[in-house]
Structure formats: structure tokens, C-alpha cells
Amino acid sequence: MEQDKKPPKRTLGVIGVGNTIAGDDGAGVVVMRRLRRIFSENSALFFHELSGDLFEMSDRIHEADYFIFCDVIVGESPGKIKRMEDATVGSQTPSFHQTDITAVMRTLRSLDLVTPFPQWELWAISITTPRRFSAALSPRISRAVKECVAVVAQRIQEIAGASGSRSRAELQEGLVLCRENRDDFVEI
């Protein structure tokens, strides 16, 4: 009888949430894909897309000690970046999915699927409700994606001691944008 092989536990999982054919709703996935490219050679990290059923996280919750989710939320100021930690996230973050990742993570914690339950945080870009199907991001959200990649890359380095080996120019551009647009970043 062959046992199910579990993937090795990693220090950090970076999860992109969204629908890449719904315009700006795909921004979280785009952020994750760019981070995956930057940190591709680091075995302490794993990257995954959640494009449909967010409860797929029940299959992934064992794979890391800490998770960073990249997603979007509906907001008044498109392009604002918000960082929300497990302990401070409200009960509902406005989402286009059947539920939001904060509700999923709270449900998974209550099911005691893994002990200790991993820490997690959500990095969200504020968008307006998408009104059409498109694989392209709006210019404002494209700019926010660059900023989000830069700040989340720094956060990855803080959490996992990870360094990226690629796309340094992309990170530098994002950090410059962050400094120029500091008012567009909110920590909750």
C-alpha cells in the first residue's frame, strides 16, 4: 500500500487569489506570478493560484508555516494597497468570490486541520467592481500591482529570510512608486 506523499513543509506560501479574465479582479494572481518569478530559486517558498474554490486552501494549509495572500477588495479608492493580518482582519473583506479568503481561513482554523494553525496575512489592492471580461488590468491597478510586488517582496524577505534572484529592476521600480504614492498604502 502506497502512502499519500505530502509536499515538504515550507516556511512561506504565497497565494494569489482572483480571476485573471475578470480584469482587475486578477491583480492578486498577477502579483503572485511576479513574486514567483523573482523568488523562483528559493526552496523555502511555494506559490499557488486560487482561481475558483477558495476552500482549496484546506488541501494547502499543511504546506507552510506562514501564508501571504494577494487579492483585491472592492473599495472607494482604486489602487490603494492594504495589509491585513490574521488577528486584525474584519469578518468580511468585500470579495467577488463565493466567499472571501478571511472567512475561509477562519473556517479552516475552526476545523483544526493543522496544529499549530499557520499565521497569515492578506495584501489587497482596492478596485472598483469589474464590469467586463478582460485579461488586462487597468492602468491604475497595473501600477498598484508593481507597488504591491515590491512591498510584498520585502515582507517575504522579513518572514522567510528569502532573497530573490531575478527582476531586481522590477522591484526597484515598485519601491520608487511606493515612495511616490505613500498615501495609497494603508496598514490595518
VENPE-V264700 format. One record per residue. N is the residue number from 1. RES is the residue in one small letter. PSI is psi in degrees with one decimal (none if undefined). BURIAL is I if it has 16 or more other C-alpha atoms within 10 Angstrom, else O. D_CENTER is the distance of its C-alpha to the mean C-alpha in Angstrom with 1 decimal. Layout:
BEGIN
n/res/psi/burial/d_center
N/RES/PSI/BURIAL/D_CENTER
N/RES/PSI/BURIAL/D_CENTER
END
This chain:
BEGIN
n/res/psi/burial/d_center
1/m/124.2/O/37.5
2/e/129.8/O/34.2
3/q/150.4/O/31.4
4/d/131.2/O/27.9
5/k/122.4/O/26.1
6/k/143.2/O/22.8
7/p/154.3/O/20.4
8/p/145.2/O/20.7
9/k/132.2/O/18.6
10/r/164.0/I/16.3
11/t/-41.1/I/15.4
12/l/134.3/I/11.6
13/g/131.7/I/9.3
14/v/118.5/I/6.0
15/i/122.1/I/4.9
16/g/126.8/I/4.5
17/v/132.7/I/6.4
18/g/177.4/I/9.5
19/n/110.6/I/12.9
20/t/-4.4/I/13.8
21/i/8.9/O/17.4
22/a/41.2/I/16.9
23/g/-127.1/I/16.6
24/d/-18.8/I/14.1
25/d/-21.3/I/12.3
26/g/2.9/I/11.0
27/a/-38.9/I/9.3
28/g/-39.0/I/5.6
29/v/-40.2/I/7.3
30/v/-42.8/I/9.3
31/v/-49.0/I/7.0
32/m/-43.0/I/6.1
33/r/-39.8/I/9.9
34/r/-39.6/I/11.1
35/l/-39.1/I/9.7
36/r/-40.2/I/11.3
37/r/-40.8/O/14.3
38/i/-42.6/I/14.6
39/f/24.1/I/14.3
40/s/-25.9/I/16.0
41/e/7.0/O/18.9
42/n/113.4/O/17.5
43/s/-6.8/O/18.3
44/a/-7.8/I/16.7
45/l/150.6/I/13.2
46/f/153.1/I/12.1
47/f/142.4/I/9.5
48/h/147.8/I/9.4
49/e/133.4/I/9.1
50/l/102.1/I/9.7
51/s/-12.4/I/12.0
52/g/-103.9/O/14.7
53/d/110.7/O/15.4
54/l/-19.7/I/12.6
55/f/-0.6/I/15.3
56/e/-21.1/O/14.9
57/m/-24.1/I/12.9
58/s/-27.1/I/16.5
59/d/-15.7/O/17.2
60/r/-14.3/O/14.3
61/i/-24.7/I/14.6
62/h/-8.6/I/17.4
63/e/-8.8/I/15.7
64/a/158.5/I/14.2
65/d/-19.7/I/15.3
66/y/143.2/I/12.0
67/f/140.5/I/8.4
68/i/122.1/I/5.2
69/f/135.6/I/2.9
70/c/121.2/I/1.6
71/d/-173.9/I/5.3
72/v/158.4/I/8.8
73/i/153.2/I/11.7
74/v/130.5/I/15.3
75/g/168.0/O/17.0
76/e/-28.1/O/20.3
77/s/87.9/O/19.1
78/p/135.0/I/17.0
79/g/-13.1/I/15.0
80/k/141.1/I/14.6
81/i/130.3/I/11.4
82/k/135.9/I/11.1
83/r/124.9/I/10.0
84/m/130.3/I/10.9
85/e/159.0/I/12.0
86/d/-50.3/O/13.2
87/a/-19.7/O/16.7
88/t/-5.4/O/16.4
89/v/132.9/O/14.3
90/g/175.7/O/16.9
91/s/-17.5/O/17.9
92/q/121.5/O/16.5
93/t/125.2/I/13.7
94/p/121.6/O/15.1
95/s/160.6/I/13.5
96/f/-0.4/I/15.1
97/h/174.7/O/14.7
98/q/-21.9/O/17.5
99/t/179.6/O/15.6
100/d/161.4/I/12.5
101/i/-28.7/I/10.0
102/t/-41.6/I/11.8
103/a/-38.5/I/15.1
104/v/-48.1/I/14.2
105/m/-37.4/I/13.3
106/r/-39.3/O/16.5
107/t/-45.1/O/18.5
108/l/-38.2/I/17.6
109/r/-43.4/I/18.6
110/s/-21.5/O/21.9
111/l/-5.6/O/22.6
112/d/46.9/O/22.9
113/l/-27.6/O/21.4
114/v/140.4/O/20.8
115/t/128.2/O/22.5
116/p/154.1/O/21.2
117/f/136.0/I/18.1
118/p/147.9/I/15.0
119/q/156.7/O/13.6
120/w/161.0/I/10.1
121/e/157.2/I/8.3
122/l/128.8/I/6.1
123/w/117.6/I/5.6
124/a/139.9/I/7.2
125/i/127.9/I/9.7
126/s/132.8/I/13.0
127/i/166.9/I/14.8
128/t/164.2/O/18.2
129/t/123.8/I/18.8
130/p/138.2/O/18.9
131/r/-2.0/O/22.6
132/r/160.4/O/22.9
133/f/133.4/O/21.5
134/s/143.4/I/20.4
135/a/-7.1/O/18.3
136/a/148.2/I/18.4
137/l/151.7/I/16.4
138/s/157.7/I/18.6
139/p/-42.3/O/19.7
140/r/-41.0/O/18.3
141/i/-33.3/I/14.7
142/s/-42.0/I/15.2
143/r/-42.0/I/16.2
144/a/-35.3/I/13.2
145/v/-44.6/I/10.9
146/k/-43.9/I/13.2
147/e/-44.6/I/13.1
148/c/-41.6/I/9.3
149/v/-44.1/I/9.5
150/a/-47.0/I/12.5
151/v/-35.3/I/11.5
152/v/-34.6/I/8.4
153/a/-41.2/I/11.0
154/q/-40.3/I/13.4
155/r/-39.9/O/11.5
156/i/-42.5/I/11.2
157/q/-38.7/O/14.9
158/e/-45.4/O/15.6
159/i/-48.2/O/14.3
160/a/-2.3/I/15.3
161/g/23.6/O/18.0
162/a/145.2/I/16.5
163/s/142.5/I/17.7
164/g/150.4/I/16.8
165/s/-5.0/O/19.8
166/r/165.3/I/19.1
167/s/39.3/O/18.4
168/r/-38.2/O/19.6
169/a/-40.0/O/20.9
170/e/-41.8/O/17.6
171/l/-44.7/I/16.3
172/q/-42.4/O/19.6
173/e/-43.0/O/19.5
174/g/-39.7/I/16.1
175/l/-37.6/I/17.6
176/v/-44.8/O/20.7
177/l/-39.5/I/19.0
178/c/-44.7/I/17.4
179/r/-37.8/O/20.9
180/e/-30.4/O/22.5
181/n/40.7/O/20.2
182/r/-27.7/O/19.7
183/d/-17.0/O/20.6
184/d/6.4/I/17.4
185/f/129.1/I/15.3
186/v/130.2/O/15.5
187/e/127.8/O/14.8
188/i/none/O/15.4
END
